[in-house]
Each structure stands twice: as structure tokens, then as C-alpha cells.
Amino acid sequence: MRSVVITGTSTGIGRACALWMDRAGWRVFAGVRKEADAQQLRAEASERLTPVFVDVTDATSIAAMAAEVKAAVGDDGLHGLVNNAGMATGGVLEFVELAELRRVLEVNVTGQLAVTQPLIPLLRQAKGRIVMMSSIAGRSSTPLLGLYAASKHALEALTDALRLELHPWGIQVVSIQPGTIATPIWGKALAYAEEVAPTYPPEALRLYGPLLDALFNSLRKRTGGGIPAEAVAEAVHHALTAPTPKTRYVVGRSAKIRVWIERLPDRLRDRVMLGRMPKYGG
């Protein structure tokens, strides 16, 4: 039986991936941080799915998870790793707390490599595959999402390097780049933005007020919209099973529109982006 580790399966894309791969007949090690989330997954999945407790920012937690997976799969090795755990954040770069940049890099970049490293020997045994849950933001950034985009750009760099470094052992490394997906991550980002905005100095609101208002409106739309997480899960399944998977999967109409925009020359691309934004800079 083929086996896969998926991090961040409590909600959203990770949960959809765990249930999809379980239905596809895989043995799923579903990364969670709370017992309540583990119980919910057990109730909805087959006995093939095993919740494993892991915090991607905690080395002890990661080591325990890796040891549990190794004991379970034995000589069969690991056929897939889906690095899905992550967070969304943002802010005005002129005024954002640098601690927030460090936090998002720790979760979205360092945490992904920290989980991957101890599992590579198991992946090597089975000629398994690594799937990095990136974002269309990994191709370019938009205003106020610079922190999140920076983390996804860095994740793309790790993906490219791993794909080349692990090639001799037949380990495929794939990036998934979703656009707007209907998941709780954007609701969490909205809550964070609403908490942080009042801490900005009056100067920030004078200079960037209309832009901040636009961010709130965008996050509210994302919270209630987007394509189903199952669309991403389907792409992940293809990346794990296709004889020759793509190196990158762009998922969703909004992501495909962004790909087209990013092909424009920089100055023209900037004009297109600025044309969709409110006037600010007072």
C-alpha cells in the first residue's frame, strides 16, 4: 500500500488532500495539532488514515512524527510527502512588524524543510514524491501581501533546488500554485489584519488608508469565495500518481489570470495592477 504524509490537515486544502488520498486507497498520515481535529478526520476517513501530531515549527514534534512514520512504513518507505501547513499574512511594508516576517518565514519556509529533511531517507526507499503547497503568490507579489509572497517565493526556491538535488534517486518534487481557494486561511488572515490595523500609526492610515480598505474588502471576498479545496486535492493526487508529473500545477481561474498578467513586461504589468487598485498616497 502506498503511503503519504500530509501536513496541516485540520482544515482547508490539507483536509481535502487527506480525505482525497484516503479515498484513492493510500495510507495517509495526516498531520494535525489538536486531538479534536484528529477525531474529526478519523470519523470521516477509513482506517487507512492515521492522524499524526506535528507542529512544523517544533523540532521535537517533527522528530516524533518522523519516527512514528518510519516505524509504520518500515522497508516499504514513503511514497509521498505533501508539505501543506502554512499561514497567510500581510501588511504595509513600511510599517509592518519585522517579527511578523520572521513568523511567516518560519512557518511557510523553514517549517517545510524541517519536515522534509527527516523524511527524505524514507522517500528515497520508495522513490517517492514531494509536493510543496505554494501559491500563485510564489510567482510575484501584490501590495500588502509582500510578506506572504516572500515566503512563497522562498518555497519555490526550495522546490527548485530539491527537484535537482534529489533527481539521482528518482524523487520528483512538485509545486502546487493555487489561486483563490475557499478555505479558512483567508478568514484567519482577515482576523489578523483587523487586529493589527488599529496598531498602525496615524501616518500609515493617512498614506495608505484606501489601500488598507481594499485589502479588507479583498480578504472578505476570499473568505466567502474561491474554488473548492478539492480542486487542489485533485492536482495533488495527479502530482503523486502521474507517470511524469508537471513540475508546477496552477490551480483555479484566478491563478491562471495571474499567470497571464505576470507574462507582461514589468512596467506594463505594474500599470495593470495599479489600475485595479484604489488611489492612495495622500
Secondary structure, 3 states (H helix, E strand, C coil): CCEEEECCCCCHHHHHHHHHHHHCCCEEEEEECCHHHHHHHHHHCCCCCEEEECCCCCHHHHHHHHHHHHHHHHHHCCCEEEECCCCCCCCCCCCCCHHHHHHHHHHHHHHHHHHHHHHHHHHHHHCCEEEEECCHHHCCCCCCCHHHHHHHHHHHHHHHHHHHHCHHHCCEEEEEEECCECCCHHHHHHHHHHHHHHHCCHHHHHHHHHHHHHHHHHHHHHHHCCECHHHHHHHHHHHHHCCCCCCEEEECHHHHHHHHHHCCCHHHHHHHHHHCCCCCCC
